[in-house]
């Protein structure tokens, strides 16, 4: 039987799903990227492979997320696409009538508006990582709370503190001040969750008409506190799917299914060596950073040149 | 800025007896130099021009000419002059930005460079340079519409280079006109593979970022690689000769959205947004440098128009060190979106 692999390599976590011909998820996995996408993908594929029945053959691989290009090369993927498309396609496969997708990930956040299954508008955060997962996790560390306990703790609070939502630096100094004057931990945590929502709606969602059904996904959607304030502030129901963290990977797997040919992919990549060597060109004052990608010590691609001096041959 | 150094050099080299130094093309070093000596929160064109000035001075320039205006730019040259003087460069700045740009003042300035300057000769060559800009802009407009569909890679680029090289050697308006006609014909003969209902995108925004490809990370090239027809209104011909007329027209045609004239090109951009929406373009891309105040003022209105007409619009704000990958991701998604909407 045919199956298709979709991998979403984000800044914080790496997600992978394998689907069958009916877009049903056969197996999935979610692990930390730990700053090394190649290793984490190797690990991820190993997990997926062990869970996969022998009767399946992989007919397509798709990659998305910030390391999509590199991993696409590594796996020889047939589809390499941006996260916006992947998330929209993945969500549409489960909720065909979705109108708004709110997505908050580790380093970025985005909003996608759809109408009749077509993307009509989207936006991504522009300036900084304020209001994303990495901000939440660094603050959780500062408060000495497990990120898993963050949501339930926030729900206990009836009086969330006000925290400047515009920028992480201001938010952090605000947070320290509130802690030093003796606010309860749960009030601070709830305030943080609320500030994420406000920041998101003010920056990413600015000027966008949010219509229901609204779907909230990405790693942060697992945080019950953030979800609560989204519901409260938008004054509408916000759906979080049980696979909300996997939507990007699911979407790219579906796209890979659409583009699949008869090629059969091998998932034995544990022994493949994959290296990136960087060199400053120095040919002119642009001084491009040239990246050479080697697979099993063979040069397979060159990135980063502005002129034609370095061309793969 | 783009290829406009050619008419500028033509004009100066024909009216004054001086060595004209063309500053090196903008590279990563230019912006690095510019950012190093600029205030951090100034808009990006300031950094680019300051970097270019430093590079020209290093090459031995003794006189710099600054031209432009409309927004904060009017205040630039004074500040840049001061920064450069404090860095220890010795030069003279012909400041056509601040103060009145009347003929008498310009005449006096040029007379200072070259005592033998003849005003009639000057006006004659100004006329040629003006036409050159006009022709270049017309050719550019054609290129933008078709370069995404070229059959032979770089055919448009190469022909354009050849034409500009010929342009820089003309000496009367008639031979310039003949050259222009000849090359325009050649451009039309270049093989293209353009479907009838191709995707069309309009590019609007702040002038410097629009016209200097390095500062917008070769956005138009990237768009062309997706087989998109591009429409851009802002060019030097518009800025120098059609600016006032367009703004008047803009105020008349988009009364519903603005009452008064806005700074720099903001009113024109509002009018163009409406125009693009009416012409059923598939999408609009608005680009500006960070901290560009006039465009920040125009964006909410542009947003409203695009919403009313249900045309997708995307905004880019470029600074000295914007992540190129981020731009590519957003552009790719934009392309996917407008293609999906088509189907």
Interface residues (C-beta under 8 A of the other chain):
Chain A: X66 X81 X82 X83 X84 X85 X118 X119 X120 X121 X122 X124 X126 X207 X284 X285 X286 X287 X288
Chain B: X24 X27 X28 X29 X30 X300 X303 X307 X310 X312 X317 X325 X326 X329 X330 X332 X333 X336 X337 X340 X341 X343
